[in-house]
Structures are given as structure tokens and as C-alpha cells.
Amino acid sequence: MAMTYYGYPKCGTCRKAKKWLENAGLEFEDINIAENPPTKEQLKEMIANSGLDIKKFFNVSGMKYRDLNLKDKLPEMTDDEKMSLLATDGMLMKRPIVTDGSKVTVGFKEDEYQEVWGA
């Protein structure tokens, strides 16, 4: 399956990750996470494939996260409610998210990218 990169063009971390993928010679579909966030079903699959807790998919340093007071609300929400919330707004998601349908990375750490996406 082809790789999909969900990023935000104005995000410096996203630009670094995208450049890393390009320099590695990897082909990927580039999706603006703010305009086209993953659907709830896509998120469900990504979260399962990532092996990460759903909390790792939230952009905890983002304005939307703070504006919605999610720090206090998330512990009371079910995972299903969290996925529904994430699917409504790509700016709530930690980015970039890269997936090939079986592997998933969230955020950008060069050593992790080398391990997961390196040739």
C-alpha cells in the first residue's frame, strides 16, 4: 500500500518530516490534515496499527486543545468519543501522521523515521 502523509504546511515539524521522507526517496500522498483530517474509521485503524495510546494522537500543545479544555475532559471520555472528536478537526491531532496501512508514526523523530521508514 502507498504511504500517506498527514501534515500541516505551516508546521515546522511537518516540513522536517516531509523533507526527510522526500530525501529518503519515498513516495507518499500528501494530505493537509487541517483540510482533510483522517476519518474516525481511518483513525481507529491507525491507532490500532501504531500500538500507541489514543492520547498520543492529540496535539496537547495546540490552541484548540487548550481552548476546548481537553486536558480536563479527555480522562472522562471514551476512546470512541476521543476518535470522533479527533476526526472533526485535524488541528487537534499531533502531526505529522505517516502510515502505509500497517505501520504508523505520529510526530517526527529522525531516529524513529529511520527505524520505521528507512530503506
Number of C-alpha atoms within 10 A of each C-alpha: 7 11 18 17 25 27 30 20 14 8 11 11 17 21 16 15 22 22 12 18 19 12 9 14 11 14 12 17 11 14 18 16 22 17 12 14 21 23 16 18 12 14 18 16 14 25 21 15 15 16 11 14 10 18 16 14 23 22 19 16 10 13 12 15 16 14 9 11 11 17 11 10 10 14 11 10 13 10 15 12 13 20 23 16 16 23 20 15 17 23 21 25 28 23 24 25 22 26 21 15 14 12 16 22 24 22 20 20 12 14 10 13 18 13 9 12 20 14 8
